[in-house]
Amino acid sequence: MRLTKRLMTIAKFISTGSVVADIGTDHAMLPVYLIKNGISEKVIAGDLNKGPLEMAKKNVIEAGFLDRIFLRQGNGLEIISSGEVDTAVISGMGGSTIREIIQNAGSAANSLKKMVLQPMNDSRRLRKWLVENGWAIDDEEIVEEDSRLYEIVCVVRGVEKTMDIDIVSVGPRLFEKKHPLLLKLIRNELENFNRIVSDMEKSALSKTILKRSEVQREIDVLERIEKCLLLNARQ
Ligand SMILES: C[S@@+](CC[C@H](N)C(=O)[O-])C[C@H]1O[C@@H](n2cnc3c(N)ncnc32)[C@H](O)[C@@H]1O
């Protein structure tokens, strides 16, 4: 069972010796990899739905790791008790779902030292929320797979050192390391927002006016970061 480039990059963010909760594990590909490669001794693999968890169980049995990968059905981090894990992986879900899972984590959140997050969308809002809620961005990556860009954000407890909230939103560690795919990611987002504006212009409804200004604000932020990146690239 080979991991995709995206899951492999997520695995690289897990420190050796960590006790991990993989939330929304689906086929339990990541837990099996972490155990097989000696990165973790114990992984709790959770999923909201029965179907994915059955597939996960099949793969865990096949790999012979039923004594080290513990399968649990339930919502987000609610399946974890306090002190049980130090690292959580929440990947392949929307940014707002990831935020809700962390918000509703209850006492399980207290023992978490690190989270590796891979939002499928809304990553900028998620980063802002994380830094406003006691998490600092430790490292980040962008992975290109099947013509799609995936952001992976690794956060630890602490205070984010970057003060510029726009840079925080696009990824402060991506910005610092002049990540080669950041400009492409920003231009993709700009394209989406410009498409939304053009659709809104076709609609004469007054209720779109407020939303239009919100979208325009997003475009302004992204254009500002785009300019900074182009300037940085020349230096
Ligand atoms: C697209 S899959 C991602 C699988 C894997 N994490 C990955 O990154 O490849 C999303 C999985 O999350 C599960 N899921 C969605 N919402 C969830 C929640 N609130 N708590 C736990 N699992 C959830 C779904 O059932 C599904 O199996």
PDBQT file of the ligand as one rigid body, heavy atoms in Angstrom, charges set to zero:
ROOT
HETATM    1  C1  LIG A 301     -11.994  12.624   1.961  1.00  0.00    +0.000 C 
HETATM    2  S1  LIG A 301     -11.787  11.572   3.311  1.00  0.00    +0.000 S 
HETATM    3  C2  LIG A 301     -10.123  11.931   3.791  1.00  0.00    +0.000 C 
HETATM    4  C3  LIG A 301      -9.389  10.712   4.205  1.00  0.00    +0.000 C 
HETATM    5  C4  LIG A 301      -7.975  10.914   4.723  1.00  0.00    +0.000 C 
HETATM    6  N1  LIG A 301      -7.972  11.663   5.956  1.00  0.00    +0.000 N 
HETATM    7  C5  LIG A 301      -7.140  11.618   3.697  1.00  0.00    +0.000 C 
HETATM    8  O1  LIG A 301      -6.700  12.740   3.921  1.00  0.00    +0.000 OA
HETATM    9  O2  LIG A 301      -6.904  11.016   2.617  1.00  0.00    +0.000 OA
HETATM   10  C6  LIG A 301     -12.708  12.336   4.602  1.00  0.00    +0.000 C 
HETATM   11  C7  LIG A 301     -13.070  11.347   5.680  1.00  0.00    +0.000 C 
HETATM   12  O3  LIG A 301     -13.458  12.097   6.834  1.00  0.00    +0.000 OA
HETATM   13  C8  LIG A 301     -14.599  11.508   7.420  1.00  0.00    +0.000 C 
HETATM   14  N2  LIG A 301     -15.256  12.579   8.203  1.00  0.00    +0.000 N 
HETATM   15  C9  LIG A 301     -15.951  13.646   7.757  1.00  0.00    +0.000 A 
HETATM   16  N3  LIG A 301     -16.356  14.425   8.780  1.00  0.00    +0.000 NA
HETATM   17  C10 LIG A 301     -15.878  13.835   9.911  1.00  0.00    +0.000 A 
HETATM   18  C11 LIG A 301     -15.949  14.155  11.295  1.00  0.00    +0.000 A 
HETATM   19  N4  LIG A 301     -16.618  15.234  11.731  1.00  0.00    +0.000 N 
HETATM   20  N5  LIG A 301     -15.345  13.335  12.170  1.00  0.00    +0.000 NA
HETATM   21  C12 LIG A 301     -14.695  12.221  11.763  1.00  0.00    +0.000 A 
HETATM   22  N6  LIG A 301     -14.597  11.871  10.465  1.00  0.00    +0.000 NA
HETATM   23  C13 LIG A 301     -15.166  12.662   9.550  1.00  0.00    +0.000 A 
HETATM   24  C14 LIG A 301     -15.384  10.957   6.246  1.00  0.00    +0.000 C 
HETATM   25  O4  LIG A 301     -16.248   9.906   6.632  1.00  0.00    +0.000 OA
HETATM   26  C15 LIG A 301     -14.235  10.469   5.336  1.00  0.00    +0.000 C 
HETATM   27  O5  LIG A 301     -13.928   9.124   5.581  1.00  0.00    +0.000 OA
ENDROOT
TORSDOF 0
